Amino acid sequence: MKATVSFKLYELLLPLAKEEKKARKIVESIEEIVESKFDAEKDRLSTKEDIANLRAEIKETKVDMIKWCVVLFAMLALMIIGLYFK
């Protein structure tokens, strides 16, 4: 958690906790919880590099699909022409 957020949270909790040590302890506990949850979910998050790699894979797959469609269309056209001249 950023220092400014921690400080604001501390300022909010200080009047409620009535003791400076309790407020500080609560803020530290919240920071630990947030850090542990972030660390647990960090592997599921995607980075810009991951997204760029995924886009490259999609583009490559799209090109391959277009190639196959063109080849299949050409073969179909040749079969129709072959049937026409039979």
N, CA, C and O atoms as CSV, one atom per row, in Angstrom:
chain,resi,resn,atom,element,x,y,z
A,1,MET,N,N,0.853,-1.166,0.000
A,1,MET,CA,C,0.000,0.000,0.000
A,1,MET,C,C,0.903,1.234,0.000
A,1,MET,O,O,1.963,1.229,0.625
A,2,LYS,N,N,0.496,2.255,-0.678
A,2,LYS,CA,C,1.296,3.468,-0.741
A,2,LYS,C,C,1.298,4.162,0.617
A,2,LYS,O,O,0.376,4.011,1.419
A,3,ALA,N,N,2.354,4.921,0.845
A,3,ALA,CA,C,2.512,5.604,2.127
A,3,ALA,C,C,1.400,6.625,2.363
A,3,ALA,O,O,0.931,6.789,3.489
A,4,THR,N,N,0.980,7.310,1.296
A,4,THR,CA,C,-0.068,8.318,1.472
A,4,THR,C,C,-1.387,7.671,1.874
A,4,THR,O,O,-2.124,8.204,2.704
A,5,VAL,N,N,-1.680,6.505,1.273
A,5,VAL,CA,C,-2.915,5.802,1.620
A,5,VAL,C,C,-2.839,5.309,3.060
A,5,VAL,O,O,-3.811,5.410,3.809
A,6,SER,N,N,-1.681,4.777,3.444
A,6,SER,CA,C,-1.499,4.301,4.819
A,6,SER,C,C,-1.655,5.444,5.809
A,6,SER,O,O,-2.283,5.294,6.857
A,7,PHE,N,N,-1.079,6.581,5.467
A,7,PHE,CA,C,-1.160,7.729,6.370
A,7,PHE,C,C,-2.599,8.227,6.501
A,7,PHE,O,O,-3.045,8.555,7.600
A,8,LYS,N,N,-3.320,8.283,5.392
A,8,LYS,CA,C,-4.723,8.718,5.447
A,8,LYS,C,C,-5.559,7.738,6.264
A,8,LYS,O,O,-6.416,8.136,7.053
A,9,LEU,N,N,-5.295,6.464,6.061
A,9,LEU,CA,C,-6.009,5.440,6.831
A,9,LEU,C,C,-5.686,5.574,8.312
A,9,LEU,O,O,-6.564,5.433,9.163
A,10,TYR,N,N,-4.436,5.843,8.610
A,10,TYR,CA,C,-4.014,6.056,10.000
A,10,TYR,C,C,-4.728,7.265,10.600
A,10,TYR,O,O,-5.207,7.216,11.733
A,11,GLU,N,N,-4.792,8.346,9.830
A,11,GLU,CA,C,-5.478,9.549,10.316
A,11,GLU,C,C,-6.959,9.289,10.576
A,11,GLU,O,O,-7.523,9.825,11.530
A,12,LEU,N,N,-7.586,8.477,9.742
A,12,LEU,CA,C,-8.998,8.154,9.938
A,12,LEU,C,C,-9.226,7.265,11.153
A,12,LEU,O,O,-10.228,7.406,11.854
A,13,LEU,N,N,-8.304,6.359,11.395
A,13,LEU,CA,C,-8.468,5.413,12.494
A,13,LEU,C,C,-8.033,5.970,13.848
A,13,LEU,O,O,-8.465,5.472,14.887
A,14,LEU,N,N,-7.203,6.973,13.846
A,14,LEU,CA,C,-6.672,7.518,15.094
A,14,LEU,C,C,-7.773,7.967,16.059
A,14,LEU,O,O,-7.711,7.628,17.240
A,15,PRO,N,N,-8.771,8.714,15.600
A,15,PRO,CA,C,-9.824,9.097,16.552
A,15,PRO,C,C,-10.670,7.900,17.021
A,15,PRO,O,O,-11.187,7.908,18.138
A,16,LEU,N,N,-10.806,6.905,16.193
A,16,LEU,CA,C,-11.627,5.749,16.555
A,16,LEU,C,C,-10.894,4.793,17.484
A,16,LEU,O,O,-11.512,4.187,18.360
A,17,ALA,N,N,-9.579,4.651,17.304
A,17,ALA,CA,C,-8.811,3.702,18.098
A,17,ALA,C,C,-8.455,4.268,19.469
A,17,ALA,O,O,-8.179,3.499,20.390
A,18,LYS,N,N,-8.454,5.551,19.625
A,18,LYS,CA,C,-8.177,6.266,20.870
A,18,LYS,C,C,-6.733,6.132,21.341
A,18,LYS,O,O,-6.306,6.864,22.234
A,19,GLU,N,N,-6.003,5.241,20.774
A,19,GLU,CA,C,-4.585,5.115,21.089
A,19,GLU,C,C,-3.801,5.045,19.789
A,19,GLU,O,O,-4.226,4.411,18.823
A,20,GLU,N,N,-2.680,5.689,19.781
A,20,GLU,CA,C,-1.862,5.744,18.576
A,20,GLU,C,C,-1.354,4.354,18.189
A,20,GLU,O,O,-1.310,4.018,17.006
A,21,LYS,N,N,-0.975,3.553,19.170
A,21,LYS,CA,C,-0.452,2.213,18.898
A,21,LYS,C,C,-1.513,1.316,18.267
A,21,LYS,O,O,-1.214,0.537,17.363
A,22,LYS,N,N,-2.749,1.426,18.744
A,22,LYS,CA,C,-3.826,0.597,18.186
A,22,LYS,C,C,-4.102,0.979,16.732
A,22,LYS,O,O,-4.282,0.112,15.877
A,23,ALA,N,N,-4.134,2.282,16.462
A,23,ALA,CA,C,-4.380,2.745,15.092
A,23,ALA,C,C,-3.272,2.272,14.169
A,23,ALA,O,O,-3.537,1.813,13.058
A,24,ARG,N,N,-2.026,2.384,14.628
A,24,ARG,CA,C,-0.889,1.943,13.821
A,24,ARG,C,C,-0.960,0.433,13.581
A,24,ARG,O,O,-0.680,-0.035,12.478
A,25,LYS,N,N,-1.331,-0.314,14.598
A,25,LYS,CA,C,-1.427,-1.772,14.475
A,25,LYS,C,C,-2.531,-2.162,13.479
A,25,LYS,O,O,-2.356,-3.091,12.689
A,26,ILE,N,N,-3.651,-1.460,13.517
A,26,ILE,CA,C,-4.746,-1.736,12.586
A,26,ILE,C,C,-4.311,-1.455,11.152
A,26,ILE,O,O,-4.591,-2.243,10.248
A,27,VAL,N,N,-3.629,-0.337,10.945
A,27,VAL,CA,C,-3.155,0.013,9.603
A,27,VAL,C,C,-2.157,-1.038,9.114
A,27,VAL,O,O,-2.215,-1.442,7.952
A,28,GLU,N,N,-1.263,-1.479,9.962
A,28,GLU,CA,C,-0.303,-2.519,9.575
A,28,GLU,C,C,-1.016,-3.816,9.223
A,28,GLU,O,O,-0.627,-4.498,8.275
A,29,SER,N,N,-2.040,-4.160,9.965
A,29,SER,CA,C,-2.802,-5.379,9.687
A,29,SER,C,C,-3.497,-5.280,8.329
A,29,SER,O,O,-3.491,-6.231,7.548
A,30,ILE,N,N,-4.086,-4.139,8.061
A,30,ILE,CA,C,-4.761,-3.933,6.772
A,30,ILE,C,C,-3.745,-4.005,5.643
A,30,ILE,O,O,-4.021,-4.607,4.605
A,31,GLU,N,N,-2.566,-3.398,5.828
A,31,GLU,CA,C,-1.526,-3.457,4.800
A,31,GLU,C,C,-1.100,-4.894,4.533
A,31,GLU,O,O,-0.924,-5.282,3.377
A,32,GLU,N,N,-0.931,-5.685,5.581
A,32,GLU,CA,C,-0.541,-7.094,5.411
A,32,GLU,C,C,-1.610,-7.875,4.653
A,32,GLU,O,O,-1.287,-8.686,3.784
A,33,ILE,N,N,-2.870,-7.637,4.974
A,33,ILE,CA,C,-3.965,-8.329,4.292
A,33,ILE,C,C,-3.996,-7.965,2.818
A,33,ILE,O,O,-4.134,-8.838,1.961
A,34,VAL,N,N,-3.870,-6.684,2.524
A,34,VAL,CA,C,-3.887,-6.233,1.122
A,34,VAL,C,C,-2.703,-6.824,0.363
A,34,VAL,O,O,-2.862,-7.295,-0.763
A,35,GLU,N,N,-1.517,-6.802,0.971
A,35,GLU,CA,C,-0.329,-7.361,0.311
A,35,GLU,C,C,-0.479,-8.858,0.058
A,35,GLU,O,O,-0.117,-9.343,-1.014
A,36,SER,N,N,-1.006,-9.588,1.028
A,36,SER,CA,C,-1.148,-11.035,0.854
A,36,SER,C,C,-2.171,-11.355,-0.234
A,36,SER,O,O,-1.967,-12.275,-1.026
A,37,LYS,N,N,-3.266,-10.604,-0.275
A,37,LYS,CA,C,-4.266,-10.829,-1.322
A,37,LYS,C,C,-3.711,-10.467,-2.696
A,37,LYS,O,O,-3.988,-11.151,-3.681
A,38,PHE,N,N,-2.933,-9.400,-2.762
A,38,PHE,CA,C,-2.327,-9.016,-4.040
A,38,PHE,C,C,-1.335,-10.075,-4.499
A,38,PHE,O,O,-1.317,-10.446,-5.673
A,39,ASP,N,N,-0.510,-10.562,-3.579
A,39,ASP,CA,C,0.461,-11.601,-3.941
A,39,ASP,C,C,-0.236,-12.870,-4.405
A,39,ASP,O,O,0.252,-13.550,-5.308
A,40,ALA,N,N,-1.371,-13.198,-3.799
A,40,ALA,CA,C,-2.107,-14.394,-4.186
A,40,ALA,C,C,-2.690,-14.252,-5.591
A,40,ALA,O,O,-2.747,-15.232,-6.334
A,41,GLU,N,N,-3.118,-13.057,-5.962
A,41,GLU,CA,C,-3.761,-12.834,-7.259
A,41,GLU,C,C,-2.793,-12.353,-8.339
A,41,GLU,O,O,-3.182,-12.216,-9.499
A,42,LYS,N,N,-1.548,-12.099,-7.975
A,42,LYS,CA,C,-0.581,-11.533,-8.917
A,42,LYS,C,C,-0.360,-12.434,-10.129
A,42,LYS,O,O,-0.169,-11.937,-11.239
A,43,ASP,N,N,-0.385,-13.743,-9.932
A,43,ASP,CA,C,-0.147,-14.661,-11.044
A,43,ASP,C,C,-1.282,-14.649,-12.049
A,43,ASP,O,O,-1.064,-14.952,-13.222
A,44,ARG,N,N,-2.480,-14.308,-11.623
A,44,ARG,CA,C,-3.620,-14.284,-12.529
A,44,ARG,C,C,-3.681,-13.019,-13.369
A,44,ARG,O,O,-4.349,-12.994,-14.403
A,45,LEU,N,N,-3.000,-11.981,-12.944
A,45,LEU,CA,C,-3.024,-10.715,-13.668
A,45,LEU,C,C,-2.146,-10.815,-14.913
A,45,LEU,O,O,-1.124,-11.502,-14.900
A,46,SER,N,N,-2.534,-10.145,-15.966
A,46,SER,CA,C,-1.740,-10.167,-17.189
A,46,SER,C,C,-0.986,-8.847,-17.335
A,46,SER,O,O,-1.477,-7.776,-16.977
A,47,THR,N,N,0.209,-8.966,-17.868
A,47,THR,CA,C,1.030,-7.785,-18.097
A,47,THR,C,C,0.866,-7.332,-19.542
A,47,THR,O,O,0.231,-8.013,-20.348
A,48,LYS,N,N,1.430,-6.207,-19.854
A,48,LYS,CA,C,1.383,-5.712,-21.237
A,48,LYS,C,C,2.098,-6.681,-22.164
A,48,LYS,O,O,1.684,-6.868,-23.308
A,49,GLU,N,N,3.165,-7.295,-21.680
A,49,GLU,CA,C,3.902,-8.264,-22.485
A,49,GLU,C,C,3.042,-9.495,-22.766
A,49,GLU,O,O,3.052,-10.018,-23.880
A,50,ASP,N,N,2.298,-9.959,-21.758
A,50,ASP,CA,C,1.401,-11.104,-21.957
A,50,ASP,C,C,0.347,-10.794,-23.012
A,50,ASP,O,O,0.059,-11.623,-23.875
A,51,ILE,N,N,-0.219,-9.614,-22.939
A,51,ILE,CA,C,-1.253,-9.219,-23.900
A,51,ILE,C,C,-0.663,-9.096,-25.302
A,51,ILE,O,O,-1.300,-9.488,-26.279
A,52,ALA,N,N,0.548,-8.554,-25.407
A,52,ALA,CA,C,1.201,-8.432,-26.712
A,52,ALA,C,C,1.474,-9.816,-27.301
A,52,ALA,O,O,1.279,-10.030,-28.497
A,53,ASN,N,N,1.921,-10.750,-26.471
A,53,ASN,CA,C,2.164,-12.123,-26.945
A,53,ASN,C,C,0.867,-12.772,-27.406
A,53,ASN,O,O,0.844,-13.462,-28.425
A,54,LEU,N,N,-0.199,-12.557,-26.672
A,54,LEU,CA,C,-1.486,-13.128,-27.040
A,54,LEU,C,C,-1.986,-12.558,-28.359
A,54,LEU,O,O,-2.513,-13.293,-29.193
A,55,ARG,N,N,-1.825,-11.262,-28.552
A,55,ARG,CA,C,-2.232,-10.636,-29.815
A,55,ARG,C,C,-1.423,-11.190,-30.986
A,55,ARG,O,O,-1.965,-11.399,-32.071
A,56,ALA,N,N,-0.134,-11.426,-30.770
A,56,ALA,CA,C,0.706,-11.987,-31.836
A,56,ALA,C,C,0.246,-13.398,-32.192
A,56,ALA,O,O,0.195,-13.762,-33.367
A,57,GLU,N,N,-0.086,-14.187,-31.179
A,57,GLU,CA,C,-0.577,-15.545,-31.431
A,57,GLU,C,C,-1.903,-15.524,-32.184
A,57,GLU,O,O,-2.115,-16.320,-33.099
A,58,ILE,N,N,-2.781,-14.625,-31.802
A,58,ILE,CA,C,-4.082,-14.521,-32.481
A,58,ILE,C,C,-3.878,-14.108,-33.937
A,58,ILE,O,O,-4.524,-14.644,-34.837
A,59,LYS,N,N,-2.985,-13.160,-34.158
A,59,LYS,CA,C,-2.717,-12.704,-35.529
A,59,LYS,C,C,-2.165,-13.845,-36.375
A,59,LYS,O,O,-2.570,-14.027,-37.523
A,60,GLU,N,N,-1.235,-14.615,-35.800
A,60,GLU,CA,C,-0.649,-15.745,-36.530
A,60,GLU,C,C,-1.713,-16.794,-36.853
A,60,GLU,O,O,-1.743,-17.339,-37.956
A,61,THR,N,N,-2.567,-17.067,-35.904
A,61,THR,CA,C,-3.634,-18.048,-36.121
A,61,THR,C,C,-4.607,-17.559,-37.186
A,61,THR,O,O,-5.079,-18.343,-38.009
A,62,LYS,N,N,-4.902,-16.277,-37.169
A,62,LYS,CA,C,-5.809,-15.698,-38.158
A,62,LYS,C,C,-5.232,-15.837,-39.569
A,62,LYS,O,O,-5.948,-16.176,-40.511
A,63,VAL,N,N,-3.945,-15.575,-39.700
A,63,VAL,CA,C,-3.287,-15.699,-41.007
A,63,VAL,C,C,-3.334,-17.149,-41.481
A,63,VAL,O,O,-3.593,-17.412,-42.655
A,64,ASP,N,N,-3.082,-18.088,-40.569
A,64,ASP,CA,C,-3.142,-19.508,-40.940
A,64,ASP,C,C,-4.543,-19.909,-41.388
A,64,ASP,O,O,-4.697,-20.658,-42.353
A,65,MET,N,N,-5.550,-19.421,-40.702
A,65,MET,CA,C,-6.928,-19.747,-41.076
A,65,MET,C,C,-7.272,-19.183,-42.451
A,65,MET,O,O,-7.948,-19.840,-43.242
A,66,ILE,N,N,-6.814,-17.979,-42.734
A,66,ILE,CA,C,-7.073,-17.375,-44.052
A,66,ILE,C,C,-6.380,-18.185,-45.141
A,66,ILE,O,O,-6.956,-18.411,-46.205
A,67,LYS,N,N,-5.151,-18.623,-44.885
A,67,LYS,CA,C,-4.437,-19.449,-45.865
A,67,LYS,C,C,-5.225,-20.722,-46.168
A,67,LYS,O,O,-5.400,-21.086,-47.331
A,68,TRP,N,N,-5.700,-21.399,-45.116
A,68,TRP,CA,C,-6.451,-22.634,-45.325
A,68,TRP,C,C,-7.753,-22.376,-46.082
A,68,TRP,O,O,-8.141,-23.174,-46.935
A,69,CYS,N,N,-8.420,-21.284,-45.781
A,69,CYS,CA,C,-9.666,-20.961,-46.488
A,69,CYS,C,C,-9.405,-20.725,-47.978
A,69,CYS,O,O,-10.181,-21.177,-48.820
A,70,VAL,N,N,-8.330,-20.028,-48.303
A,70,VAL,CA,C,-7.991,-19.769,-49.703
A,70,VAL,C,C,-7.683,-21.081,-50.408
A,70,VAL,O,O,-8.147,-21.310,-51.525
A,71,VAL,N,N,-6.902,-21.945,-49.762
A,71,VAL,CA,C,-6.555,-23.235,-50.371
A,71,VAL,C,C,-7.816,-24.078,-50.581
A,71,VAL,O,O,-7.995,-24.665,-51.648
A,72,LEU,N,N,-8.672,-24.140,-49.592
A,72,LEU,CA,C,-9.901,-24.929,-49.728
A,72,LEU,C,C,-10.817,-24.358,-50.803
A,72,LEU,O,O,-11.454,-25.115,-51.535
A,73,PHE,N,N,-10.891,-23.042,-50.906
A,73,PHE,CA,C,-11.704,-22.417,-51.949
A,73,PHE,C,C,-11.153,-22.756,-53.329
A,73,PHE,O,O,-11.913,-23.059,-54.250
A,74,ALA,N,N,-9.825,-22.705,-53.469
A,74,ALA,CA,C,-9.200,-23.029,-54.763
A,74,ALA,C,C,-9.470,-24.490,-55.128
A,74,ALA,O,O,-9.775,-24.797,-56.280
A,75,MET,N,N,-9.357,-25.388,-54.149
A,75,MET,CA,C,-9.622,-26.801,-54.427
A,75,MET,C,C,-11.082,-27.021,-54.818
A,75,MET,O,O,-11.377,-27.795,-55.728
A,76,LEU,N,N,-11.985,-26.340,-54.129
A,76,LEU,CA,C,-13.409,-26.452,-54.453
A,76,LEU,C,C,-13.685,-25.931,-55.870
A,76,LEU,O,O,-14.451,-26.531,-56.624
A,77,ALA,N,N,-13.056,-24.820,-56.214
A,77,ALA,CA,C,-13.228,-24.259,-57.561
A,77,ALA,C,C,-12.701,-25.226,-58.614
A,77,ALA,O,O,-13.336,-25.402,-59.653
A,78,LEU,N,N,-11.563,-25.851,-58.372
A,78,LEU,CA,C,-11.012,-26.822,-59.317
A,78,LEU,C,C,-11.913,-28.046,-59.446
A,78,LEU,O,O,-12.072,-28.589,-60.539
A,79,MET,N,N,-12.501,-28.478,-58.339
A,79,MET,CA,C,-13.413,-29.629,-58.402
A,79,MET,C,C,-14.657,-29.288,-59.223
A,79,MET,O,O,-15.131,-30.108,-60.010
A,80,ILE,N,N,-15.176,-28.090,-59.037
A,80,ILE,CA,C,-16.365,-27.678,-59.795
A,80,ILE,C,C,-16.030,-27.574,-61.283
A,80,ILE,O,O,-16.804,-28.007,-62.137
A,81,ILE,N,N,-14.864,-26.993,-61.578
A,81,ILE,CA,C,-14.437,-26.880,-62.982
A,81,ILE,C,C,-14.238,-28.277,-63.583
A,81,ILE,O,O,-14.603,-28.520,-64.733
A,82,GLY,N,N,-13.657,-29.190,-62.799
A,82,GLY,CA,C,-13.466,-30.554,-63.255
A,82,GLY,C,C,-14.782,-31.256,-63.555
A,82,GLY,O,O,-14.889,-31.985,-64.541
A,83,LEU,N,N,-15.778,-31.040,-62.712
A,83,LEU,CA,C,-17.083,-31.624,-62.933
A,83,LEU,C,C,-17.774,-30.993,-64.169
A,83,LEU,O,O,-18.534,-31.660,-64.871
A,84,TYR,N,N,-17.501,-29.733,-64.409
A,84,TYR,CA,C,-18.109,-29.032,-65.538
A,84,TYR,C,C,-17.580,-29.584,-66.861
A,84,TYR,O,O,-18.341,-29.743,-67.816
A,85,PHE,N,N,-16.278,-29.875,-66.921
A,85,PHE,CA,C,-15.681,-30.368,-68.163
A,85,PHE,C,C,-15.720,-31.888,-68.296
A,85,PHE,O,O,-15.173,-32.408,-69.269
A,86,LYS,N,N,-16.296,-32.580,-67.435
A,86,LYS,CA,C,-16.345,-34.043,-67.468
A,86,LYS,C,C,-17.215,-34.568,-68.555
A,86,LYS,O,O,-17.352,-35.783,-68.704
